[in-house]
Amino acid sequence: MNPKHPSESLTVLTDLVLPSETNHLNNLFGGELLARMDRAASISAQRHSRNVTVTASVNHVAFSRPIPLGSVVTIEAKVSRAFTTSMEIFIDVWVEDRELGTRSKANEAIYSFVAVDANGQPVQVPPIVPETELEKQRFDAALRRKQLSLLLAGKMKPADATELRALFVE
């Protein structure tokens, strides 16, 4: 299976925050943002795997800034690492200043998806070859995140978590 670059899975969704999508403080509902991020991550995973994909987990979400009513929101998702049948998708959320036209980062998230066949069975996905410095950092960190997740779920022994052990052993 030929490796792919993260840029091949890049998905950019831009939308406006409407009144029906806001809470009593006139900021975008967190659940609405989660749904938008899930859709972007799904498209990214499908672009990488060229298969149907399903959300396996939402590993991390940081709601760093509220997103006010009327804001232009851009969600950028791309595969940060591929494992045998699963992919980690890193998502950056940007808010555009209406008056200046500048963008600032509002939120980020990390989702995991699994590629499946027509019967819902996991299928192999292509490996990732990161290109940029940020892609390389996210690629390396993805293995540590996966090992931590497996440890917490009781699916990996601490002695086998070599990437995590390397953080604490000199």
ABEGO torsion letter per residue (X at the ends): XBBBBAAAABBBBBBBBBAAABBAAGBBBAAAAAAAAAAAAAAAAAAAAGBBBBBABBABBBBABBBBBGBBBBBBBBBABBBAABBBBBBBBBBBBAAAGBBBBABBBBBBBBBBBAAGBBBBBBBBBBABAAAAAAAAAAAAAAAAAAAAAGABBAAABAAAAAAABX
